[in-house]
Every structure is written in structure tokens, then in C-alpha cells.
């Protein structure tokens, strides 16, 4: 009956390299979530500001419609008095019709954007939901330029280094101590 006990004294850094690689992989997983969140925030911002844009455009077109309607009344009066041609009035009516079609198209864009935003945030928004420009604090503007993808690149480099260290550790000689008893 014999007893053989073997104790690793030095593993060439394999265990610490494995630990380091696991920490980096964990950080990469957390970073992947941050990247997804950043993309979601960006999508919400695009939709939100899209709604503000189409609403501003609608106001502008509404003012143009009011101006064309007033001009149409003036030209209509001029046609009745024989000062203007009926063709001038027809041109204005066609422009008003085009404008109304454009406004209907923009209104449907607004409704689609509101529905998209409602689906993303999980809250039913009304078609006339009051949205305004957010207050912006530019003191932390530098942090807005740091996208999570940049951290992902750094973590990829660290992961490559950890893999290199692990490979070197596995290539190095393992030192053990042995005790034998007979």
C-alpha cells in the first residue's frame, strides 16, 4: 500500500489568468447590456424628436394654409369685381388642396411616431400628448460623447491580453511538490 500526495506550488499563472479572463467576460456582458440600452435610448430620442419635428412642420403648414385661404378670399373678390382672372383663383385652390394632402400625410406620420413611442415605452400616449423640448445640461456633455461601444473595444483588447497571458501560463512549467509513502 502506497500513498502519493502531490501539491501544486506554482501553476505558471494559469488560475489568475483564468480569473482575469472571467472578470473581463463578465464586464463584456454588462457592457453588451449598456450598448443595447444606448441603442434603445437613441431610438426613443429619434422618435421623440421626430414627433416634435412633424408637429412644428404641421404648425408651419397650418399658417401657410391660413395665409392661402385669406389670399383666396381676396382673389375671389377680385375675380367677382373683374380685376383678376378666375385662373388665379383656381391656382390658389389647387395649392390649398396640395397643402391639405401634405398636412394629412404629416398627421399620419405623427400618429405612427406616437404609436411607435407608445409601444417602446409601454405607455399609451394620446394623439395630442403634450411633448416639449427637454432641458439640457451641457456641463456633462463630454460624457455624452463616450459611447458604450468604446468600452467594448477596450474590453476586447483586455480579453485578448488575458487570453495571451493564459496561453503563456499554460505553456510555462508547473511546479509541484510530491510526498510519497510506502
N, C-alpha and C positions, 0 to 999 in steps of 0.2 A: 504494500500500500504506500503510495507516494502522494505528496501534496506539492502542488506547484502554484505559487502565487505570483502574479505579475501586476505591477503598478506603473501607470504612465507617469513619468516625471515631467516630460515636455512633449507636447504634441505638434510642435512646429508652428503654433498659432492657429491651428485649424478651428478650434472651438470659438476663439474670439473672432475669427473671420466669419464663421457661420452666424454668430450673434450679431455682428455688424451688418451682415447682409440681410438678416431678418428685420432688423430695425429700419433699414433703408427700404425694404419691400413694404413694410407697414406704413412708412411715410409716403411712399408712392401711392398706396391705396387711398390714403387720406387726401393726397393731392389730386387724385383722379376725381374724387367727390367734389373738391373745390373747383376743378375745371368744369364739371357738369353744372355746378351752381352758377359759375360765372357765365356760362353759355345761356342758362335759363334767365339770369338777370338781364343779359343783353337782349334776349328775345322779348322779354317783358318791356324793356325800355324802348325797343324798336316799335312794338305795337302801341305802347302808351303815347309816344311822341308822334306816331302815325295818326292816332286819333286826334291829337291836338292840331296836327297839320291840316287834316281834312276839314276839321271844324273851322279853322281860320280861313281856309280856302272857300268854304261854304259861305262864311260871312262876307267875304270879298265879292263872291259871285252874287250874293243877295243884294249887296249895294249896287252892283252893276245892273242887276235886273230892275231895281227901283229906278235907277237913272234912265235906263232904256224905256221903261214904262212911261215915265214923265215925258221923255223925248217923243215917244209915240203919240201921247196926247197932244203935244204941241204941233207935231207934223199932221196929225189927223185934223186939227183945227185949221191948219194952213191949207190942207187939201180941200176942205169944205169952203174955204174962202177963195180958192183958186190961186193961191200963192205958191203951192208946192204940188208936185206930181204924185199920183196915187202909188207909183212905183217906189217912191221914197218910203212911204208908209209900209209897203209890202216888205222892203228890205229890213226895216226895223222889226216887223212881226217875225220874220224868219230868224233874225238874230235872237229875239226873245225866246223863240221855240228851241233853238240850239242851246241856249243858255239853260233853259229848264231841263232839257235832256241831260246836259252836263251835270246839273245840280242833282238830278235823280241818280245818276251814276255815282257821284261823290257820296251821296247819302247811303247808297248800298255798300260802298267801301267802308264808310264809318260803321255801319251796322255789323259788317263782317269782322272788322277790327275789334269792336266791343265784344262780340261773341267769342272771338279768339282769346281776348284778355280774360273774359269770364271763365272760360274753360281752364286756362292755365292757373289762375289764382284760386279757382274753386269757389267763386262767389258770383252770384247773379248780379250783373250790372244792368241798370236801366239804359235805354237808348239816349236819355237826356241826363245821364250821370254827370255831375259836375266834376270836371278834371281841370287841374291848373298846373302851371309850371312849378316844379319843386324848388325849394330854397337850396342853393348850392353853397357849400362852404369850401372855398378853394385853398384853405390852409393845408389840407391833407391831400392836395392834388397829386403830389408825387406818388403817393401810394396807389392812386387810381391807374397809374401807368404800369404798375407791376402786375402783369397778368399771371395767373397760376401756372400757365404753361412754362414760364421761365423757371419756376421752381421744379417743374417736372424734368426739364433738361438738366438742371443741377443734380437732381436725384438720379437720373440715368448715368451721369458721369460718376457719381459716388458709387452706384451699383457696379459699374464696370471696374472701378478701383477695388471694391470689396471682392469681386469675383477674381480679380488678378491676385489679390492677397491670399484668397482661399486656395487658388491654384498653386501659388508659391508655397503655402503652408503644407499642402498635401504632398508636394514634391520634396519637402525637407524631411530630414531624418527624424523619426520618432524615437525618443529615448525612454527606455523602461528600466525598471528595477525588478529583479527576479529573485525569488526566495524559493529554494527547493528543500524538501524534507523527504527523507526515505525511511 
